[in-house]
Amino acid sequence: MVETTPTSTDLVPIPNGTNIPLAQMRSVYRMDEVERKLAKLPPKEHESLRSTYERMLVKGAERFQVKPSGLPAMEHLYDELPNFHEALDDVRRQLALCHDSRDALEITPMLLLGPPGVGKTHFAREVAQLLGTGMGFVSMSSLTAGWVLSGASSQWKGARPGKVFETLVDGAYANPVMVVDEIDKARGEHAYDPLGALYSLLEHDTAHSFTDEFAEVPIDASQMIWVATANDERAIPEPILNRMNVYEVQAPDRDAARSIALRLYAGIRGGHDWGRRFEPEPPEAVLDRMAELAPREMRRAWMAAFGNARLDGRDRIELRDLPGGHARRPPIGFHH
């Protein structure tokens, strides 16, 4: 077990610009073990491993273990993510348990299950920002092996530490959010299970002493907050499912989709200087058409529509400005 030192009066700046009182500092590895590993390395060999150990010694083992000082405002997330209310309710409950106690922030690993484009990855990013603990991100669909979570042995050419190790060693926090995107798309090479590392990482007791295969130094990953996304639970091993709270996320209904589209319009308009040229709200017919899109497609569609309207010299978006809306296109080529 690692020792923790309460430092409840300190403040740490977090990405969204506010301050969170620190619950405590936490050692995520033992410095003497790193020193011992470094001393054993043969001279002029394993340069990447040597620089990894040296980086660990320079950064030190202490990381911030933070939690919100009170129950953070979540109303905007209920508005912005109307199809995630069940998952948001659970986060609120778990925050309520720890916010006025000396207990660390403890959130059960979450699996967001639903069709592509409903906002699962966006939800994970919003939770990371809400908690203010930093975030690691791994997309399992782009991998052919599981080295990305657990690292690859330093004997392999081009080997490097895994994402868990990097997020804890290079980051400032002992309890970052780790997003495992498209966990159902994980592919292994031969007999290697790309999700193998998760069996121990998702168990609080075994995650206390997680060993990255590259660095081979035990790391305390027990405070990590896990959020996984998937389209199909049938491709996920039962032991992984049993370690997570599973939330089935549906596509938003028409009213919710209109609300998401309207919030995005206002956000894009307010976030750009050119936005002031446009009307505060889009026409109803445009909103109706937008509500037919998946949430992740809406932002691109709005940006295209804003641009098409400006090309046509208008300060109001019309149906023809939307992608597939048959906006007039000037011919491409040279004019003689």
C-alpha positions as CSV (number, residue, x, y, z in Angstrom):
1,M,0.0,0.0,0.0
2,V,1.2,3.5,-0.7
3,E,1.2,6.3,1.9
4,T,-0.9,9.3,1.4
5,T,-0.4,12.7,2.9
6,P,-3.5,14.9,3.4
7,T,-3.0,18.5,2.0
8,S,-6.5,19.7,1.9
9,T,-5.7,23.4,1.8
10,D,-3.7,23.3,-1.4
11,L,-5.2,24.2,-4.8
12,V,-4.4,22.8,-8.1
13,P,-5.4,24.4,-11.4
14,I,-7.3,22.1,-13.7
15,P,-8.0,22.2,-17.5
16,N,-11.4,24.0,-17.4
17,G,-9.9,27.0,-15.5
18,T,-11.3,26.5,-12.0
19,N,-9.6,25.3,-8.9
20,I,-10.2,22.1,-7.0
21,P,-9.0,21.6,-3.4
22,L,-6.6,18.7,-3.2
23,A,-7.7,15.7,-1.2
24,Q,-4.2,14.4,-0.8
25,M,-0.9,13.5,-2.5
26,R,-0.4,9.9,-3.5
27,S,2.8,8.0,-4.4
28,V,2.1,6.1,-7.6
29,Y,5.4,4.1,-7.6
30,R,8.4,3.6,-5.3
31,M,11.5,5.6,-6.1
32,D,13.9,3.0,-4.6
33,E,12.6,0.4,-7.1
34,V,13.2,2.7,-10.0
35,E,16.7,3.4,-8.8
36,R,17.4,-0.3,-8.4
37,K,16.2,-1.0,-12.0
38,L,18.3,1.8,-13.4
39,A,21.4,0.6,-11.6
40,K,21.0,-2.9,-13.0
41,L,20.9,-1.7,-16.7
42,P,24.1,-2.6,-18.6
43,P,26.0,0.5,-19.8
44,K,25.3,1.7,-23.4
45,E,22.3,-0.5,-23.7
46,H,18.5,0.0,-23.4
47,E,18.7,3.7,-23.9
48,S,14.9,4.2,-24.1
49,L,14.5,2.2,-20.8
50,R,17.2,4.2,-19.2
51,S,15.6,7.5,-20.2
52,T,12.2,6.2,-18.9
53,Y,13.7,5.4,-15.4
54,E,15.5,8.8,-15.4
55,R,12.3,10.6,-16.2
56,M,10.5,8.8,-13.4
57,L,13.2,9.9,-10.9
58,V,13.1,13.5,-12.1
59,K,9.3,13.7,-11.9
60,G,9.1,12.0,-8.6
61,A,6.4,9.6,-7.4
62,E,3.9,12.0,-5.9
63,R,0.7,12.8,-7.9
64,F,-2.3,14.9,-7.0
65,Q,-5.3,12.8,-5.9
66,V,-8.2,15.3,-6.4
67,K,-11.9,15.4,-6.1
68,P,-14.4,18.2,-6.5
69,S,-14.7,20.4,-3.3
70,G,-18.5,20.1,-3.4
71,L,-21.0,18.5,-5.7
72,P,-20.0,20.1,-9.1
73,A,-22.7,21.7,-11.3
74,M,-24.0,19.0,-13.7
75,E,-27.2,20.6,-15.0
76,H,-25.5,21.6,-18.2
77,L,-24.5,18.0,-18.8
78,Y,-28.1,16.8,-18.4
79,D,-29.1,19.4,-21.0
80,E,-26.2,18.6,-23.3
81,L,-26.4,14.8,-23.0
82,P,-30.1,14.0,-22.7
83,N,-29.6,10.3,-23.6
84,F,-27.0,9.8,-20.8
85,H,-29.2,10.6,-17.8
86,E,-28.8,7.1,-16.2
87,A,-25.0,7.3,-16.4
88,L,-25.0,10.9,-15.1
89,D,-27.2,9.9,-12.2
90,D,-24.6,7.3,-11.2
91,V,-21.7,9.8,-11.3
92,R,-23.7,12.2,-9.1
93,R,-24.4,9.5,-6.6
94,Q,-20.8,8.5,-6.4
95,L,-19.7,12.1,-6.1
96,A,-22.2,12.7,-3.3
97,L,-20.7,9.8,-1.3
98,C,-17.2,11.3,-1.2
99,H,-17.6,15.1,-1.5
100,D,-17.9,15.9,2.3
101,S,-15.6,13.1,3.6
102,R,-11.9,12.3,3.6
103,D,-12.6,9.4,1.2
104,A,-11.0,9.4,-2.2
105,L,-13.1,9.8,-5.3
106,E,-14.3,6.3,-6.3
107,I,-16.2,5.7,-9.5
108,T,-17.2,2.2,-10.6
109,P,-15.8,1.5,-14.1
110,M,-18.4,2.4,-16.8
111,L,-19.2,0.8,-20.1
112,L,-21.3,3.0,-22.5
113,L,-23.0,0.7,-24.9
114,G,-24.8,2.1,-28.0
115,P,-24.8,2.7,-31.7
116,P,-22.0,4.9,-33.4
117,G,-22.4,8.6,-33.2
118,V,-24.7,8.9,-30.1
119,G,-22.0,10.8,-28.1
120,K,-20.3,8.1,-26.0
121,T,-16.8,9.5,-26.4
122,H,-18.0,13.1,-25.9
123,F,-19.7,12.0,-22.6
124,A,-16.3,10.4,-21.5
125,R,-14.5,13.7,-22.2
126,E,-17.1,15.7,-20.4
127,V,-16.8,13.5,-17.3
128,A,-13.0,14.0,-17.3
129,Q,-13.5,17.7,-17.4
130,L,-16.1,17.6,-14.7
131,L,-13.8,15.7,-12.3
132,G,-10.8,17.8,-13.3
133,T,-8.4,14.9,-13.0
134,G,-6.9,14.8,-16.5
135,M,-7.5,12.1,-19.1
136,G,-5.9,9.3,-21.1
137,F,-7.5,8.0,-24.3
138,V,-7.0,4.7,-26.1
139,S,-8.8,3.6,-29.3
140,M,-8.9,-0.1,-29.4
141,S,-10.1,-0.3,-33.0
142,S,-6.8,1.0,-34.4
143,L,-4.7,-1.6,-32.7
144,T,-3.6,-5.1,-33.6
145,A,-2.2,-5.9,-30.2
146,G,-2.8,-5.0,-26.6
147,W,0.6,-3.4,-26.0
148,V,-1.1,0.0,-25.8
149,L,-2.5,-0.5,-22.3
150,S,0.3,-2.6,-20.7
151,G,3.4,-1.7,-22.7
152,A,5.7,-4.1,-24.6
153,S,8.7,-5.8,-23.3
154,S,11.9,-3.7,-23.7
155,Q,13.5,-6.7,-25.5
156,W,11.3,-5.9,-28.5
157,K,12.6,-3.4,-31.1
158,G,10.7,0.0,-30.8
159,A,9.0,-1.1,-27.6
160,R,7.6,1.6,-25.3
161,P,5.5,1.9,-22.1
162,G,1.7,1.5,-22.3
163,K,-0.9,4.2,-21.9
164,V,-1.7,3.5,-18.3
165,F,2.0,4.0,-17.3
166,E,2.4,7.1,-19.5
167,T,-0.8,8.7,-18.1
168,L,0.2,8.2,-14.5
169,V,4.0,8.9,-14.9
170,D,3.8,11.9,-17.3
171,G,0.5,13.3,-15.9
172,A,-0.1,15.3,-12.7
173,Y,-2.8,13.1,-11.3
174,A,-3.1,9.7,-9.5
175,N,-6.8,9.4,-10.5
176,P,-7.1,10.4,-14.1
177,V,-10.0,9.3,-16.3
178,M,-8.9,6.6,-18.8
179,V,-11.2,6.3,-21.8
180,V,-11.0,2.9,-23.7
181,D,-12.9,3.7,-26.9
182,E,-14.5,0.9,-29.0
183,I,-13.5,-1.8,-26.6
184,D,-15.5,-4.3,-28.6
185,K,-13.2,-3.8,-31.6
186,A,-10.0,-5.0,-29.8
187,R,-8.1,-7.4,-31.9
188,G,-5.3,-9.7,-30.7
189,E,-2.4,-11.2,-32.5
190,H,-2.3,-15.0,-32.2
191,A,-2.9,-16.0,-28.6
192,Y,-2.4,-12.5,-27.2
193,D,-5.4,-11.0,-25.5
194,P,-5.4,-7.2,-26.1
195,L,-7.8,-6.8,-23.1
196,G,-5.7,-9.0,-20.8
197,A,-4.3,-6.0,-18.8
198,L,-7.9,-4.8,-18.0
199,Y,-8.6,-7.9,-15.9
200,S,-6.3,-6.7,-13.2
201,L,-6.7,-2.9,-13.9
202,L,-10.4,-3.0,-13.3
203,E,-10.0,-4.7,-9.9
204,H,-9.2,-2.2,-7.2
205,D,-7.0,-4.7,-5.2
206,T,-4.8,-5.9,-8.1
207,A,-4.6,-2.4,-9.7
208,H,-2.6,-1.2,-6.7
209,S,0.4,-3.0,-8.1
210,F,0.1,-2.9,-11.9
211,T,3.3,-3.7,-13.7
212,D,3.9,-2.2,-17.2
213,E,5.7,-4.8,-19.4
214,F,8.2,-2.2,-20.6
215,A,9.3,-0.5,-17.4
216,E,8.7,-3.5,-15.1
217,V,8.1,-1.2,-12.1
218,P,4.8,-1.7,-10.1
219,I,2.5,1.4,-10.5
220,D,-0.5,2.2,-8.4
221,A,-3.3,2.4,-10.9
222,S,-6.0,1.7,-8.3
223,Q,-7.4,5.3,-8.4
224,M,-7.9,5.5,-12.2
225,I,-11.5,6.1,-13.4
226,W,-12.4,3.9,-16.3
227,V,-14.9,4.8,-19.0
228,A,-15.2,2.3,-21.9
229,T,-17.4,2.6,-25.0
230,A,-18.7,-0.1,-27.3
231,N,-21.3,-0.8,-30.0
232,D,-21.8,-4.5,-29.3
233,E,-21.4,-6.2,-25.9
234,R,-21.3,-9.7,-27.4
235,A,-17.7,-9.0,-28.4
236,I,-16.6,-8.2,-24.8
237,P,-15.5,-11.0,-22.5
238,E,-17.8,-11.7,-19.6
239,P,-15.2,-11.0,-16.9
240,I,-14.7,-7.5,-18.3
241,L,-18.5,-6.9,-18.3
242,N,-18.8,-8.1,-14.8
243,R,-16.3,-5.5,-13.6
244,M,-18.2,-2.6,-15.1
245,N,-21.5,-0.7,-14.8
246,V,-23.1,-1.1,-18.2
247,Y,-25.3,1.7,-19.6
248,E,-27.3,1.2,-22.8
249,V,-27.3,4.5,-24.5
250,Q,-30.0,5.1,-27.2
251,A,-29.9,7.7,-29.9
252,P,-31.7,10.8,-28.6
253,D,-35.4,11.2,-29.5
254,R,-36.5,14.0,-31.8
255,D,-37.0,16.6,-29.1
256,A,-33.6,15.8,-27.5
257,A,-31.9,15.8,-30.8
258,R,-33.4,19.3,-31.6
259,S,-32.1,20.5,-28.2
260,I,-28.6,19.2,-28.9
261,A,-28.6,20.8,-32.3
262,L,-29.7,24.1,-30.9
263,R,-27.1,24.1,-28.2
264,L,-24.4,23.3,-30.8
265,Y,-25.6,26.2,-33.0
266,A,-25.4,28.6,-30.1
267,G,-22.0,27.3,-29.0
268,I,-20.5,27.6,-32.5
269,R,-22.1,31.0,-33.0
270,G,-20.9,32.3,-29.6
271,G,-17.4,30.8,-29.9
272,H,-16.4,32.6,-33.2
273,D,-16.2,36.3,-34.0
274,W,-18.0,35.7,-37.3
275,G,-20.9,34.2,-35.3
276,R,-22.3,37.6,-34.4
277,R,-23.2,38.1,-38.0
278,F,-25.7,35.2,-37.7
279,E,-29.2,35.2,-36.2
280,P,-29.4,34.0,-32.5
281,E,-31.4,30.9,-33.5
282,P,-31.7,28.9,-36.8
283,P,-35.1,28.5,-38.6
284,E,-37.3,25.7,-37.3
285,A,-37.1,23.8,-40.6
286,V,-33.3,23.7,-40.3
287,L,-33.5,22.5,-36.7
288,D,-35.9,19.7,-37.8
289,R,-33.4,18.6,-40.5
290,M,-30.5,18.7,-38.1
291,A,-32.4,16.5,-35.6
292,E,-32.2,13.7,-38.1
293,L,-28.4,13.6,-37.8
294,A,-26.4,11.7,-35.2
295,P,-25.0,14.1,-32.5
296,R,-21.4,13.7,-33.7
297,E,-22.4,14.6,-37.3
298,M,-24.1,17.8,-36.2
299,R,-21.1,20.0,-35.6
300,R,-19.6,19.3,-39.0
301,A,-23.0,20.0,-40.6
302,W,-23.4,23.3,-38.8
303,M,-19.9,24.4,-39.8
304,A,-20.7,23.6,-43.4
305,A,-24.0,25.4,-43.3
306,F,-22.5,28.5,-41.7
307,G,-19.8,28.6,-44.4
308,N,-22.3,28.0,-47.2
309,A,-24.5,30.9,-45.9
310,R,-21.6,33.3,-45.9
311,L,-20.5,32.3,-49.4
312,D,-24.0,33.3,-50.4
313,G,-23.8,36.6,-48.5
314,R,-26.5,35.6,-45.9
315,D,-26.7,35.9,-42.1
316,R,-29.3,33.2,-41.8
317,I,-28.9,29.5,-42.5
318,E,-31.3,27.9,-44.9
319,L,-32.0,24.3,-45.7
320,R,-30.0,24.4,-48.9
321,D,-26.9,25.3,-46.8
322,L,-26.9,21.9,-45.0
323,P,-24.8,19.1,-46.4
324,G,-26.9,17.3,-49.0
325,G,-29.1,20.4,-49.1
326,H,-28.4,21.1,-52.7
327,A,-26.7,24.4,-52.1
328,R,-25.5,26.1,-55.3
329,R,-21.9,25.3,-56.1
330,P,-19.8,27.4,-58.4
331,P,-18.1,25.5,-61.2
332,I,-14.5,24.5,-60.4
333,G,-11.8,25.3,-63.0
334,F,-10.2,28.3,-64.8
335,H,-12.3,31.0,-66.4
336,H,-11.1,32.3,-69.7
